[in-house]
Amino acid sequence: MNILLLPCLFFMIITIYLYTISKTNDKYLLGAMIFGQILLLIGSSIKNNILIEVSHIFFTLSIFIGVFFFKEKYNKYYIFFIILLTLFTREYFKGCLFHIANNNTNIIDININYTYAWILSLLILIYKLNT
């Protein structure tokens, strides 16, 4: 079984719930997140590394965009939890779960330290949650 399958199903249920209760433009980003999660489920099921990497791009972009543009507090808390879990799993598994699942397939090779980017996003989100 793919390492991302169960977490994807868990987060997809939460994302769909948040989508159904959203009353703002947050709904558009939540919809994009659901699309990325569907890609991950399909890619994991058929063992297609390219689809898994495309879903990885959707995941990364939606989290970074959500940090800056989500308006509803529950969506901000959701992003907060996702970033914390991402930082934990990166440390625990000594790398990105998406790259473990897709055998280090890269579509876009950006040379940045994502751990620092996640930490910075988390700090920005903490600030936004307190203002």
C-alpha positions as CSV (number, residue, x, y, z in Angstrom):
1,M,0.0,0.0,0.0
2,N,1.2,3.5,-0.8
3,I,2.4,5.5,2.2
4,L,0.1,8.4,1.2
5,L,-3.2,6.6,0.6
6,L,-4.7,6.6,4.1
7,P,-3.6,10.2,5.0
8,C,-5.0,11.3,1.7
9,L,-8.4,9.8,2.4
10,F,-8.4,11.3,5.9
11,F,-7.5,14.8,4.7
12,M,-9.9,14.5,1.7
13,I,-12.8,13.9,4.1
14,I,-11.9,17.0,6.1
15,T,-11.3,19.1,2.9
16,I,-14.7,18.1,1.5
17,Y,-16.4,19.0,4.8
18,L,-14.7,22.4,4.9
19,Y,-15.7,22.9,1.2
20,T,-19.3,22.2,2.0
21,I,-19.5,24.7,4.9
22,S,-17.3,27.4,3.3
23,K,-19.1,30.7,2.7
24,T,-16.3,32.7,1.1
25,N,-13.9,32.4,-1.8
26,D,-11.9,29.9,0.3
27,K,-14.2,27.4,-1.5
28,Y,-12.1,27.8,-4.7
29,L,-8.9,26.8,-3.1
30,L,-10.5,24.0,-1.2
31,G,-11.9,22.7,-4.5
32,A,-8.3,22.8,-6.0
33,M,-7.1,20.9,-2.9
34,I,-9.8,18.2,-3.5
35,F,-8.7,17.9,-7.1
36,G,-5.1,17.4,-6.0
37,Q,-6.2,14.8,-3.5
38,I,-8.1,12.9,-6.3
39,L,-5.0,13.0,-8.4
40,L,-3.0,11.5,-5.5
41,L,-5.6,8.8,-5.0
42,I,-5.5,7.8,-8.7
43,G,-1.7,8.1,-8.9
44,S,-1.3,6.0,-5.8
45,S,-3.8,3.4,-7.0
46,I,-2.2,2.9,-10.4
47,K,1.3,3.6,-9.2
48,N,1.9,6.6,-11.5
49,N,4.8,8.7,-10.2
50,I,3.9,11.6,-12.4
51,L,0.4,11.9,-11.1
52,I,1.7,11.7,-7.5
53,E,4.2,14.5,-8.3
54,V,1.4,16.6,-9.8
55,S,-0.6,16.1,-6.7
56,H,2.5,17.1,-4.7
57,I,2.7,20.4,-6.6
58,F,-1.1,21.0,-5.9
59,F,-0.5,20.2,-2.2
60,T,2.5,22.6,-1.9
61,L,0.9,25.4,-3.8
62,S,-2.5,25.1,-2.1
63,I,-0.9,25.2,1.4
64,F,1.3,28.2,0.6
65,I,-1.6,30.0,-1.1
66,G,-3.9,29.1,1.8
67,V,-1.5,30.7,4.3
68,F,-1.9,34.0,2.7
69,F,-5.5,34.0,1.3
70,F,-7.7,31.8,3.5
71,K,-10.3,34.0,5.3
72,E,-12.2,31.5,7.4
73,K,-10.7,30.5,10.7
74,Y,-11.4,26.8,10.3
75,N,-9.5,26.7,7.0
76,K,-6.6,28.5,8.6
77,Y,-6.5,26.0,11.5
78,Y,-6.7,23.2,8.9
79,I,-3.6,24.6,7.1
80,F,-1.9,25.0,10.5
81,F,-2.4,21.4,11.3
82,I,-1.3,20.3,7.8
83,I,1.9,22.3,8.1
84,L,2.7,20.9,11.6
85,L,2.0,17.4,10.3
86,T,4.2,18.0,7.2
87,L,7.1,19.2,9.4
88,F,6.7,16.2,11.7
89,T,6.6,13.6,8.9
90,R,9.5,15.2,7.1
91,E,11.6,14.8,10.3
92,Y,10.2,11.3,11.2
93,F,10.6,9.8,7.7
94,K,13.8,11.9,6.9
95,G,12.2,13.4,3.8
96,C,9.1,14.3,2.0
97,L,6.4,11.6,1.9
98,F,5.5,12.5,-1.7
99,H,9.1,11.9,-2.8
100,I,9.2,8.6,-0.9
101,A,5.9,7.5,-2.6
102,N,7.0,8.5,-6.1
103,N,10.6,7.3,-6.0
104,N,11.9,10.9,-6.0
105,T,10.2,11.8,-9.3
106,N,10.5,15.6,-9.9
107,I,8.6,17.5,-12.6
108,I,9.8,20.9,-11.4
109,D,13.2,21.0,-9.7
110,I,13.4,24.0,-7.3
111,N,16.4,24.1,-5.1
112,I,15.0,25.5,-1.9
113,N,14.9,24.1,1.6
114,Y,11.2,23.3,2.1
115,T,11.5,22.7,5.8
116,Y,12.4,26.4,6.2
117,A,9.6,27.4,3.8
118,W,7.1,25.4,5.9
119,I,8.4,26.9,9.2
120,L,8.2,30.4,7.7
121,S,4.6,29.7,6.5
122,L,3.7,28.4,9.9
123,L,5.0,31.6,11.6
124,I,3.1,33.7,9.1
125,L,0.0,31.7,9.8
126,I,0.4,32.0,13.5
127,Y,0.6,35.8,13.1
128,K,-2.5,35.8,10.9
129,L,-4.4,33.7,13.4
130,N,-3.7,36.2,16.1
131,T,-4.6,39.4,14.3
